[in-house]
């Protein structure tokens, strides 16, 4: 999967449930990040709950990000081994569309997903470090910004061909748009 944020691209691996196509976790080879979800099948729950056009569903999930990118990022304020947060997803089923990405053209189900984030915490951080007490609440508020996602799903392959994410961060950053497009596909033998 290739992700482009404000013109900068990165490629990583997405682990997909072979039956449902739901993302079970991700690894970014460049940043050594591992993301896990509880429940792991939260995407399947969302998609199953929003099967009819106009239908709306809500699902809560706990997210844990760990790896070198987390330990490196939080080292200056006393370290940490994982960033934890709770997400609440609200999904609305939109009319079907054909989406074109580098991996091909796909007849897709379109979902509008709005996300709120809460309970941001740093696992293994040194809370006695003065920089932690001064800066972590500011960093946590940046992670806690709601974001809106448009996702296109297809039954032509067990993957998401395209995702568009908009999040508005505190000033001076403002609106950040991220687009993920399926750049290639390899199906494992079954």
C-alpha positions as CSV (number, residue, x, y, z in Angstrom):
1,X,0.0,0.0,0.0
2,X,1.3,3.4,-0.9
3,X,0.3,6.4,1.3
4,X,0.7,10.0,0.2
5,X,0.3,12.8,2.8
6,X,0.7,16.3,1.6
7,X,2.8,15.2,-1.3
8,X,5.1,12.8,0.6
9,X,4.8,9.1,-0.2
10,X,5.6,6.0,1.9
11,X,5.0,2.3,1.1
12,X,4.2,-0.3,3.7
13,X,2.6,-3.7,4.3
14,X,-1.0,-4.2,5.3
15,X,-2.1,-7.6,6.7
16,X,-5.6,-8.5,5.4
17,X,-8.1,-11.0,6.6
18,X,-8.3,-13.4,3.5
19,X,-12.0,-13.9,4.0
20,X,-13.3,-10.4,4.7
21,X,-10.6,-8.1,3.4
22,X,-10.4,-6.3,6.7
23,X,-7.1,-4.8,7.8
24,X,-5.7,-6.9,10.7
25,X,-2.6,-4.7,11.2
26,X,0.1,-2.8,9.4
27,X,3.8,-2.5,9.2
28,X,5.7,0.4,7.7
29,X,9.0,-0.9,6.6
30,X,10.6,2.5,6.5
31,X,9.5,3.5,10.0
32,X,9.3,0.1,11.7
33,X,5.7,0.7,13.0
34,X,3.4,-2.1,14.0
35,X,-0.3,-1.2,14.5
36,X,-2.7,-3.7,16.2
37,X,-6.5,-3.4,16.8
38,X,-8.8,-4.7,19.5
39,X,-11.1,-6.1,18.3
40,X,-9.0,-7.2,15.3
41,X,-12.1,-7.6,13.2
42,X,-13.4,-4.1,13.8
43,X,-13.5,-3.3,10.0
44,X,-15.5,-6.5,9.3
45,X,-18.0,-5.4,12.1
46,X,-18.3,-1.9,10.5
47,X,-18.8,-3.3,7.0
48,X,-21.3,-5.9,8.1
49,X,-23.3,-3.2,10.0
50,X,-23.5,-0.9,7.0
51,X,-24.7,-3.1,4.2
52,X,-27.6,-0.9,2.9
53,X,-27.2,2.5,1.2
54,X,-27.9,5.2,3.8
55,X,-27.3,2.9,6.8
56,X,-25.1,4.2,9.6
57,X,-23.2,2.0,12.2
58,X,-20.9,2.8,15.1
59,X,-18.0,0.6,16.4
60,X,-15.4,1.2,19.1
61,X,-11.8,-0.1,18.8
62,X,-8.6,0.2,20.8
63,X,-5.4,0.9,18.8
64,X,-1.8,0.2,19.8
65,X,1.1,1.5,17.8
66,X,4.6,0.2,18.6
67,X,8.0,-0.2,17.1
68,X,11.1,1.9,16.4
69,X,9.1,4.9,15.1
70,X,7.3,5.2,18.5
71,X,10.4,4.6,20.6
72,X,12.4,7.1,18.5
73,X,9.6,9.7,18.5
74,X,9.1,9.7,22.3
75,X,12.8,9.3,23.4
76,X,13.3,13.0,23.8
77,X,10.5,13.3,26.4
78,X,11.4,10.2,28.4
79,X,10.7,7.3,26.1
80,X,7.8,5.0,25.5
81,X,7.2,1.7,23.9
82,X,3.6,2.1,22.5
83,X,1.1,4.7,21.8
84,X,-2.4,3.6,22.8
85,X,-5.7,5.3,21.9
86,X,-9.4,4.5,21.6
87,X,-11.2,5.2,18.3
88,X,-15.0,5.4,17.7
89,X,-15.9,4.8,14.1
90,X,-19.2,5.9,12.6
91,X,-19.7,4.6,9.1
92,X,-22.4,5.6,6.5
93,X,-22.9,3.4,3.4
94,X,-22.9,5.6,0.2
95,X,-23.9,4.6,-3.3
96,X,-21.5,2.3,-5.3
97,X,-18.8,3.8,-7.5
98,X,-16.1,2.6,-9.9
99,X,-12.7,3.7,-8.5
100,X,-9.5,3.7,-10.6
101,X,-6.1,3.3,-8.9
102,X,-2.7,2.2,-10.2
103,X,-3.6,-1.5,-9.5
104,X,-6.7,-1.3,-11.8
105,X,-10.3,-0.3,-12.0
106,X,-12.7,-1.6,-9.3
107,X,-16.4,-1.6,-8.9
108,X,-16.6,-0.5,-5.3
109,X,-18.9,0.1,-2.3
110,X,-18.3,3.6,-0.9
111,X,-18.2,4.3,2.8
112,X,-18.0,7.6,4.6
113,X,-16.3,7.0,8.0
114,X,-16.0,9.6,10.7
115,X,-13.6,8.9,13.6
116,X,-13.1,10.4,17.0
117,X,-10.1,9.5,19.1
118,X,-9.9,9.5,22.9
119,X,-7.8,8.2,25.8
120,X,-4.5,8.7,24.2
121,X,-1.7,7.3,26.4
122,X,1.9,6.4,26.1
123,X,2.9,3.0,27.4
124,X,6.3,2.7,29.1
125,X,6.9,6.5,29.2
126,X,8.8,8.2,32.0
127,X,6.0,10.4,33.5
128,X,8.6,11.9,35.9
129,X,10.5,13.4,33.0
130,X,9.8,17.2,33.0
131,X,9.5,17.2,29.2
132,X,6.9,14.4,29.4
133,X,4.7,16.4,31.7
134,X,5.1,19.6,29.7
135,X,4.6,18.1,26.2
136,X,2.7,14.9,26.2
137,X,-0.7,16.5,26.7
138,X,-0.1,18.7,23.7
139,X,1.0,15.7,21.6
140,X,-2.0,13.7,22.8
141,X,-4.4,16.5,21.8
142,X,-2.9,16.5,18.2
143,X,-3.6,12.7,18.0
144,X,-7.1,13.3,19.4
145,X,-8.3,15.3,16.4
146,X,-11.4,13.8,14.7
147,X,-10.9,12.7,11.1
148,X,-13.1,11.8,8.1
149,X,-12.4,9.0,5.8
150,X,-13.9,7.9,2.5
151,X,-13.2,4.3,1.7
152,X,-13.9,2.3,-1.4
153,X,-14.3,-1.5,-0.9
154,X,-14.5,-4.1,-3.6
155,X,-15.3,-7.8,-3.8
156,X,-12.9,-8.1,-6.8
157,X,-10.0,-8.7,-4.3
158,X,-9.6,-8.9,-0.5
159,X,-8.3,-5.4,-0.2
160,X,-9.3,-1.7,-0.1
161,X,-8.3,-0.1,-3.4
162,X,-8.5,3.5,-2.2
163,X,-8.8,5.5,1.0
164,X,-9.0,9.3,1.4
165,X,-8.5,10.8,4.9
166,X,-9.0,14.5,5.9
167,X,-8.0,15.7,9.4
168,X,-7.8,19.2,10.7
169,X,-4.9,19.7,13.1
170,X,-4.4,22.7,15.5
171,X,-2.9,25.8,14.0
172,X,-0.6,26.4,12.3
173,X,-1.0,23.0,10.5
174,X,-4.7,23.1,9.5
175,X,-6.2,20.6,7.0
176,X,-4.1,17.5,6.2
177,X,-5.2,15.2,3.4
178,X,-3.9,11.6,3.0
179,X,-4.7,9.4,0.1
180,X,-3.9,5.6,0.0
181,X,-4.2,3.9,-3.4
182,X,-3.6,0.3,-4.1
183,X,-0.4,0.4,-6.3
184,X,-0.2,-3.4,-6.9
185,X,-1.8,-6.6,-5.8
186,X,-0.5,-10.1,-5.1
187,X,-3.0,-12.8,-4.1
188,X,-1.7,-15.7,-2.0
189,X,-2.6,-19.2,-3.4
190,X,-5.6,-20.7,-1.6
